[in-house]
Amino acid sequence: MEYQSLYRRYRPGRFSDVKGQEHVRRTIQNAVREERVGHAYLLSGPRGTGKTTTARLLAKVLNCENVADGEPCCECQSCLAVESGSSFDLHELDAASNNKVDDIRDLLAKVALGTPGRNKVYLLDEVHMLTPGAENALLKTLEEPPAHVTFVLATTEPHKVVPTIRSRTQHLELTLLPADTLRELITEVSADAGLTVDEEMIEYVIRAGGGSARDTLSALDQVVAAGGVGVADSSTADLLEALATSDAGGALAAVAAATNRGIDPRVVGEQLIAVLREVFLVAMGSDVPQMSATDRERAEHYAERMAPAQLTRSLELIGTSLVEMRQAPDPRIDLEVALVKLTRADADASADGLSARVARLEQALATGAPVVAAPTASPPAPAAPAAVAEQPVAESGPASPPPVPPAPAAEPATDSADGAGPAALARATLAAKLGRPGAAPAPAPEPSTEAAAAPPSPPPVDPAVAPAPPPPPTPAPSEPPAPTASPVAPVAEAPVVADGFSEGFSDGTPLPDEPPSDFQEQASAPVPESQAAPAAPTGALPAPADIAAVWKESILSTVSGRARSRFGIAEFVSSDGPKVLVNFPNEVHRKRCEELLPEVEEALANHFGQPVPLQLVSGQDGGQIPAGSDVASGPSPKPKPKPAAPQNDEPEAEEEEEVIDVSELVDAPSADGSALDQLTKAFPGAELVQDE
């Protein structure tokens, strides 16, 4: 006898032999017992769960001659014909290949014909593949078939079946089989077929079956033919371990090893996402009955090591890479990039990547693991002045802020009220000579060796009479302010005696016996010109007549063409105020000249040797001096206010109006004759043709 595959050889012959579909079996058996079988059924579920087997059992029991408790006898002629596939009472049609209108019409033409049995069963497999025209052709007969006809529609995608068909059927959903049921099926088939299988083979077959009875028996066939499981593919386990330990190199090595063995990158991704789903469901506390005991232990192990946020993000990125593989030139790249993003926190700067890093920190804190923050680079400290940089800086801890001295009880007579008197200037200059902080910006020479050799101890001084420290010197506008060296320990101010000098600093450093020889010279030296504040210009603005006299020849000739064309009609009105008043015919022209004002002011400043600021106005009347006129310079009259323009509702013109001088207009030459005569003269040889 020719060998048959296990899933065909051990196809259920009775409803009691169907594994794991108790609700479907009970519904059909009760309908047969009570003679309430429907005219149409819709069986849906994953592949290999028993849809076609259930339809054949229904056809067998409806035509069986010895029905017992809703079960066929499997001995009569009708039952044997159904089992062998030669029954005229069961018509199977593959709707995936016979999905056109003509195929359905041919089927419906035979519906009314009689058969040897009592009932005729039509099985339409993969009914969701029918075209819209075929579905519409089936509707009427499916709704009201003959009394001896029963339709059984099978599909793996019930959501693709149109509602008009689903509403005319009884929908029965078949589910995947749990791991315990598959183990029982494998044990029964192995014992009946005389197969020798061990626990490793059973675990592998259950994992390969994935809840499908047909896939499980096919995997059992393969394992028995191979004599064992063989070398199992460890790429999925290696990838899962790499994700749990954030090992990017291990993940890439696992993908490379799988592809070198001939496994497609998409298959690698599909296997990984299937295992990640099991780990995710176990982490969420969901029961997965299709998992074997070994797979459950593995899922529980990784559910404790990986946070739910990490699992969710892994499922998203791996799933996205599987979708993008369809258009990728090299499918490995999408999978490898997704794995690197999952194992390297610094490789993903998106919001999801940052959320994953926060989730890892939360998990580490929850488990009590030490969290080491990444070192952050502190900004460089500002450079200290030369005199302060020479002072030693404390190494342990940051420097404390300088103490605020108490307010003096009585200011010495040698200082002014603001603390900038001769005594304060002497202290600042002397400190600069000795290289102490708070010195004036004068160069500081090295202290004498005699003073450094014998430092006298400073006498105790009452802090109540100690003067306030002098204010820091104000830097010149041309120089940037000196940075404040906050980390340097403060140096106390020296006590002041009657002659305005100090006997020593608070840190014990003595002063020299005599002030330096050039002390008086530096104290009375004038302030350098670079540090002096620039004096405001005192020259008066040039008169409007002076500007108008040189406007076109000396000013407009040095500016750009745009400025020359726009400022050519400028009228200088007055220069009494802080700016020279320049009048323009209308507001539109004035606004267009505003953008070129800096260029014109620069040309005026270059010519007159001083800044000449301009104020652009429009509509001024009286006292105007047109640009380029040869009037003599003199006092310019005050501008007279122009009466307000009448209000109207018309919008302001976008472009300036052209100024037309009436005196330049000339009369057009008088035309001799009519327009036709002029046209005839313009074209010699032309002939006028009268239109009839």
C-alpha positions as CSV (number, residue, x, y, z in Angstrom):
1,M,0.0,0.0,0.0
2,E,1.2,3.5,-0.8
3,Y,2.4,5.4,2.2
4,Q,0.1,8.2,3.5
5,S,1.2,11.1,5.6
6,L,0.2,10.9,9.3
7,Y,-2.3,13.8,9.1
8,R,-4.2,12.1,6.3
9,R,-4.0,8.6,7.8
10,Y,-5.2,9.7,11.2
11,R,-7.9,12.1,10.1
12,P,-10.8,11.9,12.6
13,G,-13.7,9.6,11.4
14,R,-16.1,10.5,14.2
15,F,-16.9,13.7,16.1
16,S,-15.4,12.2,19.2
17,D,-12.0,11.9,17.5
18,V,-11.8,15.7,16.9
19,K,-9.2,17.2,19.3
20,G,-9.7,20.4,21.1
21,Q,-12.9,21.7,19.4
22,E,-15.5,20.7,22.0
23,H,-17.8,23.6,21.3
24,V,-18.0,22.9,17.5
25,R,-18.5,19.2,18.0
26,R,-21.2,19.7,20.6
27,T,-23.1,22.2,18.4
28,I,-23.3,19.9,15.4
29,Q,-24.0,16.7,17.3
30,N,-26.9,18.4,19.1
31,A,-28.3,19.7,15.8
32,V,-28.1,16.1,14.3
33,R,-29.8,14.5,17.3
34,E,-32.6,17.0,17.3
35,E,-32.9,17.2,13.5
36,R,-32.2,21.0,13.5
37,V,-29.3,21.1,11.1
38,G,-29.0,24.5,9.5
39,H,-28.9,25.2,5.8
40,A,-25.5,27.0,5.9
41,Y,-22.5,27.0,8.3
42,L,-19.4,29.1,8.3
43,L,-16.3,27.4,9.8
44,S,-13.3,29.7,10.5
45,G,-10.0,29.3,12.3
46,P,-6.3,28.9,11.8
47,R,-4.8,26.3,9.4
48,G,-4.9,22.7,10.5
49,T,-7.5,23.0,13.2
50,G,-10.2,20.8,11.6
51,K,-12.5,23.0,9.3
52,T,-12.5,20.6,6.3
53,T,-12.7,17.5,8.7
54,T,-15.7,18.9,10.4
55,A,-17.5,19.6,7.1
56,R,-16.8,16.0,5.9
57,L,-18.1,14.6,9.2
58,L,-21.3,16.6,8.8
59,A,-21.8,15.2,5.3
60,K,-21.1,11.7,6.6
61,V,-23.5,11.9,9.5
62,L,-26.3,13.5,7.4
63,N,-26.2,10.6,5.0
64,C,-25.3,7.7,7.4
65,E,-27.7,4.8,7.5
66,N,-27.1,4.0,11.2
67,V,-26.7,7.2,13.1
68,A,-26.1,6.7,16.8
69,D,-26.2,9.6,19.2
70,G,-25.2,12.1,16.6
71,E,-22.3,10.0,15.4
72,P,-21.8,8.2,12.0
73,C,-21.4,4.5,12.0
74,C,-18.4,4.6,9.6
75,E,-19.4,1.2,8.2
76,C,-22.3,1.8,5.8
77,Q,-21.8,2.5,2.1
78,S,-22.3,6.2,2.4
79,C,-19.8,6.6,5.2
80,L,-17.1,4.6,3.3
81,A,-17.8,6.7,0.2
82,V,-17.2,9.9,2.1
83,E,-14.0,8.6,3.6
84,S,-12.7,7.5,0.2
85,G,-13.7,10.8,-1.4
86,S,-16.0,9.2,-4.0
87,S,-19.4,10.2,-2.5
88,F,-21.9,12.0,-4.7
89,D,-23.4,13.6,-1.6
90,L,-20.3,15.8,-0.8
91,H,-19.1,18.4,-3.3
92,E,-15.9,20.2,-2.4
93,L,-14.9,23.4,-4.3
94,D,-11.7,25.3,-3.8
95,A,-12.9,28.9,-3.8
96,A,-9.3,30.2,-4.1
97,S,-9.0,28.9,-7.7
98,N,-12.7,28.7,-8.6
99,N,-13.7,32.2,-7.5
100,K,-15.3,33.7,-10.6
101,V,-19.0,34.2,-11.4
102,D,-19.1,31.4,-14.0
103,D,-17.7,28.9,-11.4
104,I,-20.4,29.7,-8.9
105,R,-23.1,29.7,-11.6
106,D,-22.0,26.2,-12.7
107,L,-22.2,25.1,-9.0
108,L,-25.6,26.5,-8.5
109,A,-27.0,24.9,-11.6
110,K,-26.4,21.5,-10.0
111,V,-27.9,22.3,-6.6
112,A,-31.4,21.2,-7.5
113,L,-30.3,17.8,-8.8
114,G,-30.9,14.8,-6.6
115,T,-28.3,12.5,-5.1
116,P,-28.2,8.9,-3.8
117,G,-28.2,10.1,-0.2
118,R,-30.7,12.1,1.8
119,N,-28.7,15.3,1.9
120,K,-26.2,17.0,-0.4
121,V,-23.4,19.0,1.2
122,Y,-21.5,21.7,-0.6
123,L,-18.1,22.6,0.9
124,L,-16.6,25.9,-0.3
125,D,-13.0,26.2,1.1
126,E,-11.3,29.6,1.4
127,V,-14.6,31.3,0.7
128,H,-13.1,34.7,1.4
129,M,-11.3,34.5,-2.0
130,L,-14.5,34.8,-4.0
131,T,-14.8,37.9,-6.3
132,P,-17.6,40.4,-5.5
133,G,-19.5,39.1,-8.5
134,A,-19.3,35.5,-7.3
135,E,-20.4,36.5,-3.8
136,N,-23.4,38.3,-5.2
137,A,-24.3,35.3,-7.3
138,L,-24.2,33.0,-4.3
139,L,-26.3,35.1,-2.0
140,K,-29.8,34.1,-3.2
141,T,-29.2,30.3,-3.3
142,L,-27.3,30.5,0.0
143,E,-30.3,32.2,1.7
144,E,-32.9,29.8,0.4
145,P,-31.3,26.6,-0.8
146,P,-33.4,23.4,-1.5
147,A,-34.4,21.3,1.5
148,H,-31.9,18.6,0.8
149,V,-28.9,21.0,0.4
150,T,-26.5,22.2,3.2
151,F,-23.7,24.7,2.5
152,V,-20.5,24.6,4.6
153,L,-18.2,27.6,4.0
154,A,-14.6,27.4,5.4
155,T,-12.1,30.3,5.7
156,T,-9.0,31.3,7.6
157,E,-9.8,35.0,7.4
158,P,-13.5,35.5,8.4
159,H,-13.1,39.2,8.5
160,K,-12.7,39.2,4.7
161,V,-16.1,37.5,4.2
162,V,-18.8,40.0,3.3
163,P,-21.5,40.6,6.0
164,T,-24.2,39.6,3.6
165,I,-22.8,36.0,3.5
166,R,-22.0,35.9,7.2
167,S,-25.5,36.9,8.1
168,R,-26.9,33.9,6.2
169,T,-24.8,31.3,8.0
170,Q,-24.2,29.9,11.5
171,H,-20.6,31.0,12.3
172,L,-18.5,28.4,14.2
173,E,-15.0,29.4,15.2
174,L,-12.3,26.8,15.6
175,T,-9.2,27.5,17.8
176,L,-5.6,26.4,18.1
177,L,-5.0,23.3,20.2
178,P,-3.2,23.6,23.5
179,A,0.1,21.9,24.1
180,D,-1.4,19.1,26.4
181,T,-3.8,18.2,23.6
182,L,-1.1,18.0,21.0
183,R,1.0,15.9,23.4
184,E,-1.9,13.5,23.8
185,L,-2.4,13.4,20.0
186,I,1.3,12.6,19.4
187,T,1.3,9.8,22.0
188,E,-1.8,8.2,20.4
189,V,-0.5,8.4,16.9
190,S,3.0,7.2,17.8
191,A,1.6,4.2,19.7
192,D,-0.8,3.2,16.9
193,A,1.8,3.7,14.1
194,G,4.6,2.0,16.1
195,L,6.8,5.1,16.2
196,T,9.6,5.5,18.7
197,V,9.8,9.1,20.0
198,D,11.6,10.5,23.0
199,E,10.8,13.6,25.1
200,E,13.1,15.9,23.1
201,M,11.3,14.9,19.9
202,I,7.9,15.5,21.4
203,E,8.9,19.0,22.6
204,Y,10.3,19.8,19.2
205,V,7.1,18.6,17.4
206,I,4.9,20.5,19.8
207,R,6.9,23.7,19.2
208,A,6.9,23.2,15.5
209,G,3.2,22.5,15.4
210,G,2.3,25.8,17.0
211,G,-1.2,24.7,18.0
212,S,-2.1,23.1,14.6
213,A,-2.9,19.4,14.6
214,R,-1.9,19.0,10.9
215,D,1.4,20.9,11.3
216,T,2.1,18.8,14.4
217,L,1.6,15.5,12.6
218,S,3.7,16.8,9.7
219,A,6.5,17.7,12.0
220,L,6.3,14.2,13.6
221,D,6.6,12.7,10.2
222,Q,9.7,14.7,9.5
223,V,11.3,13.9,12.9
224,V,10.7,10.2,12.6
225,A,12.1,10.1,9.0
226,A,15.2,12.0,10.2
227,G,15.7,9.7,13.1
228,G,15.7,12.5,15.6
229,V,15.6,16.2,16.1
230,G,19.2,16.8,14.8
231,V,21.1,20.0,15.4
232,A,18.6,22.6,16.5
233,D,18.9,26.2,15.3
234,S,20.1,28.3,18.2
235,S,19.9,31.7,16.5
236,T,16.6,32.5,18.2
237,A,17.9,31.7,21.7
238,D,21.1,33.6,21.0
239,L,19.1,36.7,19.8
240,L,16.9,36.6,22.9
241,E,19.9,36.4,25.2
242,A,21.5,39.3,23.4
243,L,18.4,41.4,23.8
244,A,18.3,40.6,27.5
245,T,21.9,41.5,28.1
246,S,22.1,44.4,25.6
247,D,24.8,42.7,23.7
248,A,24.9,44.3,20.2
249,G,27.8,42.2,19.0
250,G,26.1,39.0,20.1
251,A,22.9,39.9,18.3
252,L,24.7,40.7,15.0
253,A,26.8,37.5,15.3
254,A,23.6,35.4,15.8
255,V,22.0,36.9,12.6
256,A,25.2,36.3,10.7
257,A,25.3,32.6,11.9
258,A,21.7,32.0,10.9
259,T,22.1,33.5,7.4
260,N,25.3,31.5,6.9
261,R,23.3,28.3,7.5
262,G,20.9,29.4,4.8
263,I,18.0,30.7,6.9
264,D,16.3,33.7,5.4
265,P,16.6,36.9,7.5
266,R,12.8,37.2,7.4
267,V,12.4,33.8,9.0
268,V,14.9,34.7,11.6
269,G,12.9,37.8,12.5
270,E,9.6,35.9,12.5
271,Q,11.0,33.3,14.9
272,L,12.4,35.9,17.2
273,I,9.2,37.9,17.3
274,A,7.2,34.7,18.0
275,V,9.4,34.0,21.1
276,L,9.2,37.7,22.2
277,R,5.5,37.5,22.0
278,E,5.5,34.5,24.4
279,V,7.8,36.3,26.8
280,F,5.6,39.4,26.6
281,L,2.4,37.4,27.3
282,V,4.0,35.6,30.3
283,A,5.2,39.0,31.6
284,M,1.7,40.4,31.4
285,G,0.3,37.4,33.3
286,S,-1.5,35.9,30.3
287,D,-2.0,32.1,29.8
288,V,-0.6,30.7,26.6
289,P,-1.9,27.1,26.4
290,Q,-0.1,26.3,23.1
291,M,3.3,26.6,24.8
292,S,5.2,23.5,25.9
293,A,6.7,23.2,29.3
294,T,10.2,24.0,28.1
295,D,9.0,27.1,26.2
296,R,7.1,28.2,29.3
297,E,10.1,28.0,31.5
298,R,12.2,30.0,29.0
299,A,9.5,32.6,28.7
300,E,9.2,33.0,32.5
301,H,13.0,33.3,32.7
302,Y,13.3,36.1,30.3
303,A,10.1,37.8,31.6
304,E,12.0,38.4,34.8
305,R,15.0,39.8,33.1
306,M,13.4,42.1,30.6
307,A,11.1,45.0,31.5
308,P,7.6,45.2,29.8
309,A,8.6,48.4,28.1
310,Q,11.7,46.7,26.6
311,L,9.6,43.8,25.4
312,T,7.0,46.1,23.9
313,R,9.6,48.2,22.1
314,S,11.3,45.0,20.8
315,L,8.1,43.7,19.3
316,E,7.5,47.1,17.6
317,L,11.0,47.4,16.1
318,I,11.3,43.8,15.0
319,G,7.8,43.9,13.5
320,T,8.6,47.2,11.7
321,S,11.8,45.7,10.3
322,L,9.8,42.7,9.0
323,V,7.5,45.0,7.1
324,E,10.4,47.1,5.7
325,M,12.2,43.9,4.5
326,R,9.8,43.7,1.6
327,Q,11.3,46.7,-0.1
328,A,14.9,46.5,1.2
329,P,17.7,45.5,-1.2
330,D,19.3,43.5,1.7
331,P,16.8,42.3,4.3
332,R,19.6,41.7,6.8
333,I,20.2,45.4,7.2
334,D,16.7,46.2,8.5
335,L,16.9,43.4,11.1
336,E,20.4,44.3,12.2
337,V,19.6,48.0,12.6
338,A,16.5,47.1,14.7
339,L,18.7,44.8,16.9
340,V,21.4,47.5,17.4
341,K,18.7,50.1,18.4
342,L,17.4,47.6,21.0
343,T,20.8,46.7,22.4
344,R,22.6,50.1,22.3
345,A,20.9,52.9,24.2
346,D,23.1,55.5,22.5
347,A,22.1,54.3,19.0
348,D,18.5,55.4,19.2
349,A,17.9,59.1,20.0
350,S,14.1,58.9,19.4
351,A,11.5,59.4,22.2
352,D,11.0,55.6,22.3
353,G,14.8,55.1,22.8
354,L,14.8,57.6,25.7
355,S,11.8,56.0,27.2
356,A,13.6,52.6,27.1
357,R,16.6,54.1,28.9
358,V,14.3,55.4,31.6
359,A,12.6,52.0,31.9
360,R,16.0,50.4,32.4
361,L,16.8,52.8,35.1
362,E,13.5,52.2,36.9
363,Q,14.1,48.5,36.7
364,A,17.6,48.8,38.1
365,L,16.2,50.9,41.0
366,A,13.4,48.5,41.7
367,T,15.8,45.5,41.9
368,G,18.4,47.4,43.9
369,A,21.1,47.3,41.3
370,P,23.6,50.2,41.4
371,V,22.9,52.9,38.8
372,V,25.9,54.7,37.5
373,A,25.1,58.0,35.8
374,A,27.0,59.0,32.7
375,P,29.7,61.6,33.4
376,T,28.7,65.0,32.1
377,A,31.4,67.5,30.9
378,S,31.3,70.7,33.0
379,P,31.8,74.0,31.3
380,P,35.4,75.4,31.5
381,A,35.8,77.9,34.3
382,P,36.5,81.5,33.3
383,A,40.1,82.6,33.3
384,A,41.1,84.4,36.5
385,P,43.1,87.7,36.4
386,A,46.9,87.4,36.4
387,A,47.3,88.6,39.9
388,V,44.6,86.3,41.3
389,A,45.8,83.2,39.3
390,E,49.0,83.2,41.2
391,Q,47.2,82.5,44.5
392,P,47.0,78.8,45.6
393,V,43.6,77.2,45.3
394,A,42.2,74.9,48.0
395,E,42.1,71.3,46.7
396,S,39.4,69.9,49.1
397,G,36.0,71.2,48.4
398,P,34.8,74.4,46.7
399,A,35.9,77.7,48.0
400,S,33.6,79.5,50.3
401,P,32.3,82.9,49.2
402,P,34.2,85.9,50.5
403,P,33.0,87.3,53.8
404,V,31.1,90.5,53.8
405,P,32.9,93.0,56.1
406,P,30.8,94.9,58.5
407,A,30.0,98.5,57.9
408,P,32.7,100.9,59.1
409,A,31.9,102.9,62.2
410,A,33.7,106.0,60.9
411,E,35.3,106.6,57.5
412,P,38.9,107.8,57.5
413,A,39.3,111.4,56.7
414,T,41.6,110.6,53.8
415,D,38.8,108.8,51.9
416,S,35.8,110.3,50.2
417,A,32.2,109.3,50.7
418,D,32.2,106.8,47.9
419,G,35.3,105.0,49.0
420,A,37.4,106.2,46.1
421,G,39.6,108.8,47.9
422,P,43.4,109.0,48.0
423,A,43.7,106.3,50.7
424,A,41.7,103.8,48.7
425,L,43.7,104.6,45.5
426,A,46.9,104.1,47.5
427,R,45.8,100.7,48.8
428,A,44.7,99.6,45.3
429,T,48.0,100.7,43.7
430,L,50.1,99.2,46.4
431,A,48.3,95.9,46.2
432,A,49.0,95.9,42.5
433,K,52.6,96.4,43.2
434,L,52.6,93.4,45.5
435,G,50.6,91.2,43.2
436,R,47.5,91.1,45.5
437,P,43.9,90.8,44.3
438,G,41.8,94.0,44.0
439,A,44.7,95.9,42.3
440,A,44.3,98.6,39.8
441,P,44.9,97.8,36.2
442,A,48.5,99.1,36.4
443,P,51.4,96.5,35.9
444,A,52.4,94.8,39.1
445,P,56.1,94.4,39.8
446,E,57.5,91.6,42.1
447,P,57.7,92.5,45.8
448,S,61.1,93.2,47.2
449,T,63.1,90.4,48.7
450,E,63.7,92.3,51.9
451,A,60.0,92.5,52.7
452,A,59.5,88.8,51.9
453,A,62.5,87.7,54.1
454,A,61.3,89.2,57.4
455,P,57.5,89.2,57.6
456,P,56.4,91.1,60.7
457,S,53.2,89.9,62.5
458,P,50.3,92.2,61.9
459,P,49.0,93.9,65.1
460,P,45.4,93.1,66.1
461,V,42.9,95.5,64.7
462,D,39.3,95.9,65.7
463,P,37.1,94.8,62.8
464,A,34.5,97.4,63.7
465,V,36.8,100.1,62.4
466,A,38.0,98.2,59.4
467,P,37.0,100.1,56.2
468,A,35.0,98.5,53.4
469,P,36.9,97.2,50.5
470,P,37.3,99.6,47.6
471,P,35.0,99.1,44.7
472,P,36.5,97.4,41.7
473,P,37.9,99.7,39.0
474,T,35.4,100.3,36.2
475,P,36.7,98.9,32.9
476,A,36.9,101.1,29.9
477,P,34.1,100.7,27.3
478,S,36.6,99.3,24.7
479,E,37.8,96.5,27.1
480,P,35.7,93.5,28.1
481,P,35.0,93.2,31.8
482,A,37.4,91.0,33.7
483,P,35.9,87.6,34.7
484,T,35.3,87.0,38.4
485,A,37.4,84.2,39.8
486,S,34.9,82.6,42.2
487,P,36.9,79.5,43.1
488,V,39.9,81.4,44.5
489,A,40.0,81.9,48.2
490,P,39.4,85.5,49.2
491,V,42.2,87.6,50.6
492,A,41.3,89.9,53.5
493,E,41.9,93.6,53.1
494,A,44.8,95.1,55.0
495,P,44.0,97.3,58.0
496,V,44.3,101.1,57.4
497,V,46.4,103.4,59.6
498,A,46.4,107.1,59.9
499,D,48.8,107.7,57.0
500,G,46.5,105.8,54.5
501,F,48.9,102.8,54.2
502,S,48.5,99.4,55.6
503,E,50.9,97.7,58.0
504,G,50.2,94.2,56.6
505,F,47.5,92.0,55.0
506,S,45.2,89.8,57.0
507,D,47.0,86.6,55.8
508,G,50.2,87.6,57.4
509,T,52.0,89.0,54.4
510,P,53.9,92.2,55.4
511,L,54.1,95.4,53.4
512,P,57.5,96.8,52.4
513,D,59.1,99.4,54.6
514,E,58.7,102.1,52.0
515,P,56.3,102.5,49.0
516,P,57.9,101.8,45.7
517,S,59.7,104.7,44.1
518,D,57.2,105.0,41.2
519,F,54.2,104.8,43.5
520,Q,53.5,108.5,43.4
521,E,54.0,108.6,39.6
522,Q,51.4,105.8,39.0
523,A,49.0,107.3,41.5
524,S,49.0,110.6,39.6
525,A,49.4,109.2,36.1
526,P,46.7,110.2,33.7
527,V,44.2,107.7,32.5
528,P,45.2,106.1,29.1
529,E,43.3,107.3,26.1
530,S,42.1,103.7,25.4
531,Q,40.4,103.6,28.8
532,A,38.8,107.1,28.6
533,A,35.2,107.4,27.6
534,P,34.8,108.8,24.1
535,A,33.5,112.3,24.1
536,A,30.2,113.0,22.4
537,P,30.4,114.9,19.1
538,T,29.9,118.6,19.6
539,G,29.8,119.8,16.0
540,A,26.5,121.1,14.6
541,L,24.7,119.3,11.8
542,P,25.3,120.7,8.3
543,A,22.6,123.1,7.1
544,P,20.1,121.8,4.5
545,A,21.5,124.1,1.9
546,D,25.0,122.7,2.4
547,I,23.7,119.2,2.0
548,A,21.6,120.1,-1.1
549,A,24.6,121.8,-2.7
550,V,26.7,118.6,-2.7
551,W,23.9,116.1,-2.8
552,K,24.0,114.9,-6.4
553,E,27.7,115.4,-7.2
554,S,29.3,114.2,-4.0
555,I,26.8,112.1,-2.1
556,L,24.6,110.2,-4.6
557,S,27.5,109.5,-6.8
558,T,29.0,107.3,-4.1
559,V,26.0,105.2,-3.3
560,S,24.3,102.3,-5.1
561,G,22.0,102.7,-8.1
562,R,19.0,101.9,-6.0
563,A,19.8,104.5,-3.4
564,R,20.6,107.0,-6.1
565,S,17.2,106.5,-7.9
566,R,15.1,106.6,-4.7
567,F,16.9,109.5,-2.9
568,G,17.1,111.7,-6.1
569,I,13.9,113.6,-5.2
570,A,14.7,114.1,-1.5
571,E,14.1,117.6,-0.1
572,F,16.1,118.8,3.0
573,V,13.8,120.7,5.3
574,S,15.5,121.4,8.6
575,S,18.6,120.5,10.6
576,D,17.8,122.2,13.9
577,G,17.0,119.0,15.8
578,P,19.1,115.9,16.5
579,K,18.5,114.8,12.9
580,V,18.3,116.3,9.5
581,L,14.7,116.4,8.3
582,V,14.3,114.9,4.7
583,N,11.0,115.2,3.0
584,F,9.5,112.9,0.2
585,P,6.4,113.3,-1.9
586,N,4.4,110.5,-0.4
587,E,4.5,107.8,2.3
588,V,5.0,104.9,-0.1
589,H,8.3,106.4,-1.4
590,R,9.4,107.2,2.1
591,K,9.0,103.6,3.2
592,R,11.0,102.4,0.2
593,C,13.8,104.7,1.2
594,E,14.0,103.5,4.8
595,E,15.8,100.3,3.8
596,L,18.6,102.2,2.1
597,L,18.9,104.9,4.8
598,P,22.1,103.4,6.4
599,E,24.0,103.5,3.1
600,V,23.1,107.2,2.6
601,E,24.0,108.2,6.1
602,E,27.4,106.5,5.7
603,A,28.0,108.6,2.5
604,L,27.1,111.8,4.3
605,A,29.4,110.9,7.3
606,N,32.3,110.3,4.9
607,H,31.8,113.6,3.2
608,F,31.2,115.9,6.2
609,G,33.6,114.1,8.6
610,Q,30.9,113.6,11.2
611,P,27.7,111.5,11.6
612,V,24.7,113.1,9.8
613,P,21.6,111.2,11.0
614,L,18.5,111.6,8.8
615,Q,14.8,111.5,9.6
616,L,12.6,110.6,6.6
617,V,9.2,112.3,6.5
618,S,6.5,112.7,3.8
619,G,4.1,115.5,3.0
620,Q,6.1,118.4,4.6
621,D,5.4,121.8,3.0
622,G,7.3,125.1,3.1
623,G,10.9,125.8,3.4
624,Q,12.0,122.9,1.2
625,I,15.4,122.9,-0.4
626,P,15.4,120.5,-3.3
627,A,18.4,118.3,-3.6
628,G,21.0,119.6,-6.1
629,S,19.9,123.3,-5.8
630,D,22.6,126.0,-5.8
631,V,21.1,128.1,-3.0
632,A,23.6,129.6,-0.5
633,S,23.8,128.1,3.0
634,G,22.1,129.9,5.7
635,P,19.5,129.5,8.4
636,S,16.9,127.1,7.3
637,P,13.3,128.0,7.8
638,K,11.1,126.0,10.1
639,P,8.8,123.5,8.2
640,K,5.1,124.4,8.1
641,P,2.7,121.7,9.0
642,K,0.8,120.4,6.0
643,P,-3.0,120.2,6.4
644,A,-4.4,116.7,7.0
645,A,-5.4,114.8,3.9
646,P,-9.1,114.2,3.5
647,Q,-10.3,110.9,4.7
648,N,-11.5,108.4,2.1
649,D,-12.1,104.7,2.0
650,E,-9.7,104.0,-0.9
651,P,-6.7,101.8,0.0
652,E,-3.3,103.4,-0.1
653,A,-1.5,103.0,-3.4
654,E,1.1,100.2,-3.5
655,E,3.4,102.0,-6.0
656,E,4.6,105.6,-6.1
657,E,2.8,107.9,-8.5
658,E,4.8,109.4,-11.3
659,V,5.3,113.2,-11.0
660,I,4.5,114.9,-14.3
661,D,5.7,118.5,-15.0
662,V,3.0,120.2,-17.0
663,S,5.5,122.6,-18.5
664,E,7.3,119.7,-20.3
665,L,4.1,118.5,-22.0
666,V,3.8,119.2,-25.8
667,D,0.9,119.0,-28.1
668,A,0.5,116.0,-30.3
669,P,0.8,116.8,-34.1
670,S,-2.5,117.3,-35.7
671,A,-3.6,114.4,-37.9
672,D,-4.5,115.1,-41.6
673,G,-7.5,113.1,-42.7
674,S,-9.3,110.3,-41.0
675,A,-7.9,107.2,-39.3
676,L,-8.3,105.2,-42.5
677,D,-6.3,107.7,-44.4
678,Q,-3.5,107.6,-41.9
679,L,-3.5,103.8,-42.0
680,T,-3.3,103.8,-45.8
681,K,-0.3,106.2,-45.7
682,A,1.4,104.0,-43.2
683,F,1.3,101.0,-45.6
684,P,2.1,102.1,-49.1
685,G,0.4,100.0,-51.8
686,A,-2.4,98.9,-49.4
687,E,-5.9,98.9,-50.9
688,L,-9.1,99.4,-49.0
689,V,-11.7,96.7,-49.6
690,Q,-15.3,97.5,-48.7
691,D,-17.1,94.7,-46.8
692,E,-20.4,93.9,-48.6
